[in-house]
Amino acid sequence: MDKKQQINEYMNTLAEGNYFNGSVLAANKGEVILNKGYGLSSYQYAIENTSDTRFRIGSLTKSFTAAAVLLLHQQGRLNLSDKINDYINNFHSENGVTIHHLLCHSSGVADFTFSSEYWEKYMRLPSSLEQSVNWIKSRPLQFKPGTNMQYSNAGYLLLTALIENVSGLPYEQFLLENIFKPLQLKNTGIDHGRKIVKDLASGHSVWEEVINAEFVDMSIPQGAYGMYSTAEDLYKWTEALRNGVLLNKNMTLKMFTASHGGYGYGWFISGNSETARHTGDINGFTNELLMNFKEDLTIIVLSNVNITPADKICEDISKIILNKEVRMPERFSPVREPIPWRNLIGEYKSNELYSSVHWENNKLFVTMPKKYGALYKYEIRPFTLTDGKAIFKSEFVYEVFTFDLKGHFLEFVDVYGKTHILKKQTAQ
């Protein structure tokens, strides 16, 4: 089985098990090995994903914002050492936050998306860029600029305002004229949530079943996490960056050189600058983009169900191409034998993990925290009964649960292959 067949087998197994909805592109040494959509773009209307489906790309937006700033620097219209206060009045002028600090998340600017206020209220309300900037300005810095690294969406909103102030154009218009049109990124843009974006997937989450994601007002994200694109357009984008089509050699080097905490400008950098990657999450969408410069390898995974481990899928496809060992997903059929459900119901804990097991409507569900500590509730189904144990696999994410039928413990193998032993909690 060649690499293309292996990748197809891997992805088809995930899709058939309802473990993946989205679009994937894999390219190696200039050849596109895979460019395909899987599952549903909209569960409500049963529309299928294709290679042309557009997805909200979350923080993959940051590479475009960083490139826009570098273009302005390349044009001689700003310097990366300039203080942001030169462009945004009254922004912590005494602390010396520079453009460089914002680009590599070493500014100390607090990230509003980590606050409960944002999730409970702010993300659902419309906000102009000026209002967002004023909100950010009102918060104290978390540390002295340049002394630490703390990921900050707020910092990239400040860069959005910077681009507008320096160029004299709205952020979207600057990107359209200087990036989208020159590179023919016809399926990429800023999603304001008002205009109709054709072929845009719907964002989903999971609670017992697939549900619509929490609403986010798209006037907020902008240059931090507000774009949409396709896998193919993102591949064009990475090729343009790699080959110096947009930025000169010096600017490209700056973008892909790690600073504080392994972050360059719009990318996480590792392996002595051999790889650049980024996650892109926004309500109902989770995405991963990986570039391996040494191996001339690009993997793009876009998903519109937010429980999906896009990073794991991206890594596995990379391993297949590089002839590394991968734990391939297996197809399975639920068993029909009776199981003592009552023994399994309860709360299970380890030092680092918590799980609640419920029996509802003749189905067994688990409630567990995933990425960012968000709780998901999803069905698990038995597929093996042996030696006093019942082995289950979950819906929506490829995980394995092994229960002692007496209900004493739970062995949980997460999607990354890590094994956790959880003990059942007894009533006090």
C-alpha positions as CSV (number, residue, x, y, z in Angstrom):
1,M,0.0,0.0,0.0
2,D,1.6,3.3,-1.1
3,K,1.4,6.5,1.0
4,K,-1.6,7.9,-0.9
5,Q,-3.5,4.7,-0.3
6,Q,-2.5,4.7,3.4
7,I,-3.7,8.2,3.9
8,N,-6.9,7.5,2.1
9,E,-7.5,4.4,4.3
10,Y,-6.7,6.4,7.4
11,M,-9.1,9.2,6.5
12,N,-11.9,7.0,5.2
13,T,-11.9,4.9,8.4
14,L,-12.2,8.1,10.5
15,A,-15.0,9.5,8.2
16,E,-16.9,6.2,8.2
17,G,-16.8,6.0,12.0
18,N,-18.1,9.6,12.2
19,Y,-14.8,10.7,13.7
20,F,-14.0,13.3,11.1
21,N,-16.0,16.0,9.3
22,G,-14.0,18.5,7.3
23,S,-11.4,18.9,4.6
24,V,-7.8,17.7,4.3
25,L,-5.0,18.6,2.0
26,A,-1.6,16.9,2.1
27,A,1.3,17.8,-0.1
28,N,4.9,16.6,-0.3
29,K,7.7,17.9,-2.6
30,G,5.3,19.9,-4.7
31,E,2.8,17.1,-5.2
32,V,-0.7,17.3,-3.7
33,I,-1.3,13.8,-2.4
34,L,-4.7,14.4,-1.0
35,N,-7.3,17.2,-1.3
36,K,-10.7,16.0,-0.2
37,G,-13.8,16.8,1.9
38,Y,-15.3,14.4,4.4
39,G,-18.6,14.2,6.3
40,L,-21.1,16.9,6.6
41,S,-20.7,20.7,6.1
42,S,-24.1,21.2,7.7
43,Y,-25.8,18.6,9.9
44,Q,-29.0,20.6,9.8
45,Y,-29.3,20.5,6.1
46,A,-27.3,17.3,5.4
47,I,-24.9,19.1,3.1
48,E,-21.6,17.3,2.5
49,N,-18.1,18.8,2.8
50,T,-16.0,18.9,-0.4
51,S,-12.5,20.2,-1.2
52,D,-14.2,23.5,-2.0
53,T,-15.9,23.9,1.3
54,R,-14.9,27.1,3.2
55,F,-14.2,26.9,6.9
56,R,-13.7,29.5,9.6
57,I,-10.0,29.1,10.3
58,G,-9.6,30.8,13.7
59,S,-6.1,31.6,14.6
60,L,-4.7,30.5,11.2
61,T,-5.7,34.1,10.5
62,K,-2.6,35.3,12.5
63,S,-0.2,34.3,9.7
64,F,-2.0,36.7,7.3
65,T,-2.0,39.5,9.9
66,A,1.7,39.0,10.6
67,A,2.4,39.0,6.8
68,A,0.5,42.2,6.4
69,V,2.6,43.9,9.1
70,L,5.8,42.6,7.5
71,L,4.6,43.9,4.1
72,L,4.2,47.4,5.6
73,H,7.7,47.0,7.1
74,Q,9.1,45.8,3.8
75,Q,7.5,48.9,2.2
76,G,9.3,51.2,4.7
77,R,6.1,52.3,6.4
78,L,6.9,51.1,9.8
79,N,9.7,49.4,11.8
80,L,9.1,46.3,14.0
81,S,10.9,48.0,16.9
82,D,8.3,50.9,16.8
83,K,6.3,51.3,19.9
84,I,2.6,50.5,19.4
85,N,1.8,53.7,21.2
86,D,3.1,55.5,18.1
87,Y,0.1,54.2,16.2
88,I,-2.5,53.6,18.9
89,N,-2.8,56.5,21.3
90,N,-2.5,56.1,25.1
91,F,-1.6,52.4,24.9
92,H,0.6,51.7,28.0
93,S,3.1,54.3,26.7
94,E,5.3,53.9,29.8
95,N,5.8,50.1,29.2
96,G,7.3,50.2,25.7
97,V,5.2,47.6,23.9
98,T,6.6,47.2,20.4
99,I,5.2,45.7,17.2
100,H,7.7,42.9,17.5
101,H,6.3,42.1,21.0
102,L,2.8,41.9,19.6
103,L,3.8,39.7,16.7
104,C,5.5,37.1,18.9
105,H,3.1,37.3,21.9
106,S,5.7,38.7,24.3
107,S,3.9,42.0,24.9
108,G,2.1,41.2,28.1
109,V,-1.2,42.2,26.6
110,A,-3.9,40.2,28.4
111,D,-5.9,37.9,26.2
112,F,-9.6,38.7,26.6
113,T,-10.7,35.3,25.1
114,F,-9.4,33.6,28.3
115,S,-11.8,35.6,30.5
116,S,-15.2,34.3,31.7
117,E,-16.6,37.7,30.8
118,Y,-15.8,37.0,27.1
119,W,-17.4,33.6,27.0
120,E,-20.5,34.5,29.0
121,K,-21.3,37.8,27.4
122,Y,-18.7,39.6,25.2
123,M,-18.4,37.1,22.4
124,R,-22.1,37.3,21.6
125,L,-22.2,41.1,21.2
126,P,-21.2,43.2,18.2
127,S,-18.1,45.2,18.7
128,S,-16.2,47.7,16.5
129,L,-12.4,47.4,16.2
130,E,-12.2,50.7,18.1
131,Q,-14.4,49.4,20.9
132,S,-12.2,46.2,21.2
133,V,-9.0,48.2,21.3
134,N,-10.4,50.5,24.0
135,W,-11.4,47.4,26.0
136,I,-7.9,46.0,25.6
137,K,-6.3,49.3,26.6
138,S,-8.3,49.4,29.8
139,R,-6.6,46.1,31.0
140,P,-3.2,46.1,32.7
141,L,-0.2,44.3,31.1
142,Q,0.4,40.8,32.5
143,F,4.2,41.2,32.5
144,K,7.0,43.5,31.3
145,P,7.2,43.4,27.5
146,G,9.9,41.1,26.2
147,T,10.4,39.1,29.4
148,N,7.9,36.3,28.8
149,M,5.5,34.7,26.2
150,Q,1.8,34.6,26.7
151,Y,-0.5,33.8,23.7
152,S,-2.7,36.8,23.1
153,N,-5.6,37.2,20.6
154,A,-5.9,40.8,21.9
155,G,-2.3,41.5,20.7
156,Y,-3.3,40.6,17.1
157,L,-6.4,42.8,17.3
158,L,-4.0,45.6,18.1
159,L,-2.0,44.7,15.0
160,T,-5.3,44.8,13.0
161,A,-5.8,48.4,14.2
162,L,-2.1,49.1,13.4
163,I,-2.5,47.9,9.8
164,E,-5.5,50.1,9.3
165,N,-3.9,53.1,10.8
166,V,-0.7,52.8,8.8
167,S,-2.2,51.8,5.5
168,G,-5.2,54.0,5.6
169,L,-7.4,51.1,4.5
170,P,-9.7,48.8,6.4
171,Y,-8.0,45.6,7.4
172,E,-10.0,43.5,4.9
173,Q,-9.3,45.8,2.0
174,F,-5.6,45.9,2.7
175,L,-5.5,42.1,2.7
176,L,-7.6,41.9,-0.4
177,E,-5.4,44.3,-2.4
178,N,-2.0,43.1,-1.1
179,I,-2.5,39.3,-0.4
180,F,-5.8,37.8,-1.6
181,K,-5.8,39.2,-5.2
182,P,-2.1,38.9,-6.0
183,L,-2.0,35.3,-4.8
184,Q,-5.5,34.5,-6.3
185,L,-6.9,33.3,-3.0
186,K,-10.4,33.5,-4.3
187,N,-12.0,31.4,-1.5
188,T,-10.4,33.4,1.4
189,G,-11.7,36.4,3.3
190,I,-12.8,38.0,6.5
191,D,-16.0,36.7,7.9
192,H,-18.0,39.5,9.5
193,G,-21.0,37.3,10.1
194,R,-23.4,39.5,8.2
195,K,-22.6,38.9,4.5
196,I,-23.4,35.5,3.0
197,V,-20.3,33.4,2.5
198,K,-21.1,30.8,-0.1
199,D,-20.1,27.2,0.7
200,L,-19.2,28.1,4.3
201,A,-19.5,25.1,6.6
202,S,-21.6,25.4,9.8
203,G,-19.7,25.0,13.1
204,H,-20.8,22.2,15.4
205,S,-20.1,20.9,18.9
206,V,-21.2,17.7,20.7
207,W,-23.6,17.2,23.6
208,E,-25.2,13.7,23.4
209,E,-25.4,14.4,19.6
210,V,-24.0,16.9,17.2
211,I,-25.3,20.3,18.0
212,N,-24.8,23.9,16.7
213,A,-21.8,25.6,18.2
214,E,-22.2,28.5,20.6
215,F,-22.8,31.8,18.7
216,V,-19.9,34.2,18.3
217,D,-20.4,37.7,16.8
218,M,-17.9,37.8,14.0
219,S,-17.4,41.5,14.3
220,I,-14.9,40.8,17.1
221,P,-12.2,38.4,15.8
222,Q,-10.9,40.2,12.7
223,G,-7.1,39.9,12.4
224,A,-6.8,37.6,15.4
225,Y,-9.1,34.7,14.4
226,G,-11.7,36.1,12.0
227,M,-11.0,34.6,8.5
228,Y,-12.4,31.8,6.4
229,S,-10.6,29.8,3.7
230,T,-10.4,26.4,2.0
231,A,-7.6,23.9,2.3
232,E,-6.5,24.6,-1.2
233,D,-6.3,28.3,-0.7
234,L,-4.3,27.8,2.5
235,Y,-1.9,25.6,0.6
236,K,-1.4,28.4,-2.0
237,W,-0.8,30.7,0.9
238,T,1.9,28.5,2.5
239,E,3.6,28.0,-0.9
240,A,3.7,31.7,-1.5
241,L,5.3,32.2,1.9
242,R,7.8,29.4,1.5
243,N,8.8,30.6,-2.0
244,G,9.1,34.3,-1.3
245,V,6.3,35.3,-3.6
246,L,5.0,37.9,-1.2
247,L,7.7,38.7,1.3
248,N,11.4,39.1,0.6
249,K,14.0,36.7,2.1
250,N,14.7,38.9,5.1
251,M,11.0,39.2,6.0
252,T,10.4,35.5,5.5
253,L,13.3,34.7,7.8
254,K,11.8,36.9,10.5
255,M,8.4,35.3,10.2
256,F,9.8,31.7,10.6
257,T,12.4,32.5,13.3
258,A,11.3,31.5,16.8
259,S,11.3,34.2,19.5
260,H,9.9,33.8,23.0
261,G,8.2,30.5,23.7
262,G,9.0,29.1,20.2
263,Y,6.7,31.6,18.4
264,G,7.8,33.4,15.3
265,Y,5.5,35.9,13.6
266,G,2.1,34.2,13.2
267,W,3.5,30.6,13.6
268,F,4.8,28.3,16.2
269,I,8.3,27.3,15.2
270,S,10.2,24.1,16.3
271,G,13.0,21.8,15.3
272,N,15.6,24.6,14.7
273,S,13.2,26.3,12.4
274,E,12.5,23.0,10.5
275,T,8.7,23.2,11.1
276,A,6.1,25.9,11.4
277,R,2.5,25.1,12.5
278,H,-0.5,26.6,14.0
279,T,-3.9,25.6,15.5
280,G,-7.0,27.5,14.5
281,D,-10.0,27.2,16.8
282,I,-13.2,29.2,16.8
283,N,-16.7,28.2,17.9
284,G,-17.5,24.9,16.2
285,F,-14.3,24.8,14.1
286,T,-10.9,23.3,14.8
287,N,-8.0,23.4,12.4
288,E,-4.3,22.5,12.1
289,L,-1.7,23.6,9.6
290,L,1.8,22.1,9.5
291,M,4.7,22.9,7.3
292,N,7.9,20.8,7.5
293,F,10.5,22.8,5.5
294,K,13.2,20.1,5.7
295,E,10.9,17.5,4.2
296,D,9.0,19.9,1.9
297,L,5.7,18.8,3.5
298,T,2.5,20.6,4.1
299,I,-0.6,19.2,5.9
300,I,-3.8,21.1,6.4
301,V,-6.7,19.7,8.4
302,L,-9.9,21.8,8.7
303,S,-12.9,20.5,10.7
304,N,-16.3,21.9,11.5
305,V,-16.9,19.7,14.6
306,N,-14.9,21.1,17.5
307,I,-14.3,17.9,19.4
308,T,-12.1,16.7,16.5
309,P,-8.4,16.3,17.3
310,A,-7.2,18.1,14.1
311,D,-3.6,18.3,15.5
312,K,-3.5,14.5,15.9
313,I,-4.9,13.9,12.4
314,C,-2.3,16.3,11.0
315,E,0.5,14.6,12.8
316,D,-0.6,11.1,11.8
317,I,-0.8,12.1,8.1
318,S,2.7,13.6,8.4
319,K,4.0,10.4,9.9
320,I,2.5,8.3,7.1
321,I,4.2,10.4,4.5
322,L,7.5,10.3,6.4
323,N,7.3,6.5,6.9
324,K,6.9,6.7,10.6
325,E,4.7,4.4,12.7
326,V,1.1,5.4,13.1
327,R,-1.7,3.9,15.2
328,M,-4.2,3.3,12.5
329,P,-7.9,3.6,13.4
330,E,-9.9,0.4,13.3
331,R,-13.5,-0.2,12.1
332,F,-15.7,-1.9,14.7
333,S,-19.2,-3.2,15.2
334,P,-21.0,-2.9,18.6
335,V,-21.7,-6.2,20.4
336,R,-25.3,-7.2,21.2
337,E,-24.6,-9.1,24.4
338,P,-26.2,-7.9,27.7
339,I,-23.9,-5.8,29.9
340,P,-24.5,-4.9,33.6
341,W,-24.9,-1.2,32.9
342,R,-25.7,-0.3,36.5
343,N,-22.3,-1.4,37.6
344,L,-20.6,1.1,35.2
345,I,-22.6,4.2,36.1
346,G,-20.9,6.7,38.3
347,E,-18.0,9.2,38.7
348,Y,-14.5,8.2,37.8
349,K,-11.3,10.1,38.7
350,S,-7.6,10.1,38.4
351,N,-5.1,12.7,39.4
352,E,-5.5,14.5,36.1
353,L,-8.8,13.5,34.7
354,Y,-12.5,13.3,35.5
355,S,-15.3,11.3,33.8
356,S,-19.0,10.9,34.6
357,V,-20.8,7.8,33.1
358,H,-24.5,8.0,32.6
359,W,-27.2,5.6,31.4
360,E,-29.9,7.5,29.5
361,N,-32.5,6.5,26.9
362,N,-31.0,3.0,26.6
363,K,-27.6,4.5,25.8
364,L,-24.3,4.8,27.8
365,F,-22.8,8.3,27.8
366,V,-19.6,9.8,29.2
367,T,-19.1,13.4,30.1
368,M,-15.4,14.5,30.0
369,P,-13.4,17.6,29.6
370,K,-11.4,18.1,26.4
371,K,-9.5,21.0,24.9
372,Y,-9.5,24.2,26.9
373,G,-11.3,22.2,29.7
374,A,-14.6,22.3,27.7
375,L,-17.1,19.5,28.7
376,Y,-18.5,17.1,26.1
377,K,-21.1,14.5,26.6
378,Y,-21.1,11.6,24.0
379,E,-22.2,8.1,23.6
380,I,-19.9,5.1,24.0
381,R,-20.7,1.7,22.5
382,P,-19.5,-1.8,23.6
383,F,-17.6,-3.8,21.0
384,T,-15.7,-6.4,23.1
385,L,-16.7,-8.5,26.2
386,T,-13.9,-10.5,27.7
387,D,-12.4,-11.6,31.1
388,G,-14.8,-9.6,33.2
389,K,-14.2,-6.4,31.2
390,A,-16.2,-4.5,28.7
391,I,-14.5,-2.4,26.0
392,F,-16.2,0.5,24.5
393,K,-15.5,3.0,21.7
394,S,-16.9,6.4,21.6
395,E,-18.9,8.4,19.1
396,F,-17.4,11.4,17.4
397,V,-13.8,10.9,18.7
398,Y,-11.6,7.8,18.4
399,E,-11.2,6.8,22.1
400,V,-11.3,3.4,23.9
401,F,-12.9,2.8,27.3
402,T,-12.3,-0.4,29.2
403,F,-14.5,-1.0,32.3
404,D,-14.2,-3.6,35.0
405,L,-17.7,-5.1,34.9
406,K,-17.8,-4.9,38.7
407,G,-17.5,-1.2,38.3
408,H,-14.2,-0.6,40.2
409,F,-12.1,1.2,37.5
410,L,-12.0,2.6,34.1
411,E,-9.1,2.4,31.7
412,F,-9.3,5.2,29.2
413,V,-7.1,5.5,26.1
414,D,-7.4,9.0,24.7
415,V,-7.3,10.0,21.1
416,Y,-3.5,10.6,21.4
417,G,-2.9,7.0,22.6
418,K,-2.2,8.0,26.2
419,T,-3.7,5.5,28.8
420,H,-5.4,6.9,31.9
421,I,-6.5,4.7,34.9
422,L,-9.6,6.2,36.6
423,K,-11.0,4.9,39.8
424,K,-14.7,4.9,40.6
425,Q,-15.7,7.2,43.3
426,T,-17.8,5.8,46.2
427,A,-20.6,7.9,47.7
428,Q,-19.5,9.6,51.0
